[in-house]
Amino acid sequence: MANMGKPLPLPSHIHYELLLQLLEQQTMAVAYQNPHLRLQVQELIITLRKALSQQRQIEQSCNQSNIDLEYQWSTNQVTDRVVPEDAAL
């Protein structure tokens, strides 16, 4: 597969890590006494770990296919957007 031209935007790994830390350290500590809530939080943690694993698989596929990646820190990141000159006024 050839390069797509533009890099493939993906979330930065830190987003997953921050969410996992919050859920494992803070959310779980509060939810621990409620078995139903604890189970839901555990399922959410598992889902996030799977999402990170799937993203790493995508990254590996892109590397094998010579597709560039671009890690995004927010959805407001300016990449190829052109801002009209009078917009700054």
N, C-alpha and C positions, 0 to 999 in steps of 0.2 A: 504494500500500500504506500502511496506517495505522500509527501508532506501536504497538508491541507492549506498552506499559505499562512493563515493566522494561527497563533498558538491556541491550544485548547484550554479554555479557562476552567480551573478547578479550585475548590476551596482550599485554603491553606490548612495544613495539618493541625496548626495551633487551635483552630476552631473546634475540632473534635476533642483535642486534649483539654481545652478549657471546659467544655460541656461535661466531659467525663469526670474531671476533677470536682466540679460543682456537684454533680449527681452522686458521686461516690463518697465525697467527704462531708457535704452539707445536707443535701436532700435526703440521702439514705439515713443519716443520723437522726433526722426528725421523723422520717417515715417508718423507722425500724419497729416501733411498737405496734403498728397497725399492719397485720399480716397481708391484707389485700393490697394496701398501698405500697408496702415493701415489695411485693411481687411485681406490681406495675412499674416501679422504679427500676427493679432488676431487669425487667424486660426491655425497658427503654435503654439501659446501659448496654445490654446485649445487642440491641438494634444499632446503636451508634458504633459499637465495635465492628459489627458486620459492615456498616457503611464505610468506615475507614478502610477495612480490608478490601472491599470492592473497589474503592478509589485507588488503592495501591495496585490492584490488578489492572485497572484502566491505565495507570501510569506505566506499568510494565509493558502493556500492549503498545502504548504510544512510543515508548523507548525502542521497542523492537521494530516498530514501523516508521521510525524517524519522524514522528509527529512531535512538534514542540509543545511544551506545557507552559501555562502561565498561572501561577498561584494567586488567587484573588484574596484580598483582605476584607473587602466589602463589596456590596453591589453598586456602590456609588463611585467605584474606581473609574477614573478617566483613562481610556485607552486610545481609541481612534476617533473619539467624538470631537467634532469641530465646534467651538463656541463662537457664535457671531460676535464681531468686534463691539457692537453696541450693547451687548448683553452685560458687559461689565459696568456700564454707566449707571 
